[in-house]
Amino acid sequence: MHALPVPAKPPLPLRMVARVLAGADHLMRAALRRMMMGQGLGPVHPDELDALFVELARYNAPDILADPDRLLAPPPGTPALTTLERRAIAGGRTSHYRFASPYRPVSPTYAREYAAYDRVGDVHVHAWEHARPAPASLVLVHGWAVGARRLHELEFSIGALYRDLGLDVYFFVQPFHGERKPSQARFSGQLHPSTDLVRTNEAFIQTCHDLRALLSAIVERRGAPVGMMGSSLGGYTSALIASLDPRLDFVVPIMAPASMAQLMWDHGEGDPFRRTAEQAGMTRERFHHAWALHSPLTHQPKVPWARRLIIGAAHDVLVTPADVDVLWHHWQRPRRFTFTGGHILQVGRRAYIRELARFLTDLHLLPPRTRS
């Protein structure tokens, strides 16, 4: 019997880069765990956990999961966008819009908590719009604990999306992040997602209402095809909206966990939070069911197969290639692209912008001149 060949080691410079990328992700993972722990451990006794799951039934009862629009569709109508700032740029304008969130809490208990938060009820959108509607519009959704416009202009190469690809671009600020961070929070994203299972469900309901209301406004204003692209938490959010709203013409989740419950449970191995939760009777299956409403794995995508592009990072430690596999398989293995880099240090991220251009060209949403 012949021995299997031993794979050659990558060159030393590549191994060094991989260690740096993984190190940055490990530091971020530790920081995110500290953020979660700062929210408290949740129920610590079995009776408390049982009472919580009675409350959670309003989000994950079988009839709700069978028809998620009962909770995740906003009220009818198009929001009125208020322009807070506008300036001319080459070929069009950049604007800062605001509109009132159409969301209302599902839980009466959470409604009292939500009423105490300032800023979360205002939806902020930063836009780069051509003087004439572009061939397509792209909604961008940021990751966890960030949300600053300037940062994500660089992350998503918004200048290239607007100028080189010719897209109208809309950057959406997630609830509890950036300009929507309530004064009760110490930093962007502290309160969502969190170990508070009810608030996390409610915040994802709000996110769906806000984004789908924004889609209505974009379709009415521009009339062109519209798609979504998001990174990390924003990728998860993009995959969720693609599972709900047939108006999306394409979707591009980047470094997206297929299940927020899976990501938090698996990364929580050995943490006091997970040990305490398990002692109270929490299991991996119960935790998944608690957040089933907003998991893309619960639903089938509404965006057609050929219009799905999944992007991962080769050296991502937070959302590993194996994690990306889960969504890829659930979506019947659509087009996929992997760029060099990690979750935090996205070395080579320009490569996925070039892949996005090829993708949209193949869909005939962009003219062939954008192919590279």
Buried (B, 14 or more C-beta within 10 A) or exposed (E): EEEEEEEEEEEEEEEEBBEBBBBBBBEBBEEBBEBBBEBEBBBEEEEEBEEBBEBBEBBBEEEBBEEBEEBBBBEEEBBEBEEBEEEEEEBBBBBBBBBEBBBEBBBEEBEEBBEEBEBBBBBBBBBBBBEEBBBBBBBBBBBBBBBEBEEBBEBBBBEBBBBBBBBBBBBBBBBBBBBBBBEBBEEBBBBBBBBBBBBBBBBBBBBBBBBBBBBBBBBEBBEBBBBBBBBBBBBBBBBBBBBBBEBBBBBBBBBBBBBBBBBBBBBBEEBEBBEBBEEBBBEEEBBBBBBBBBBBBBBEBBBBEEBBBBBBBBBBBBBBBEBBBBBBEBBEEBBBBBBBBBBBBBBBBEBBBBBBBBBBBBBEBBEEEBEE
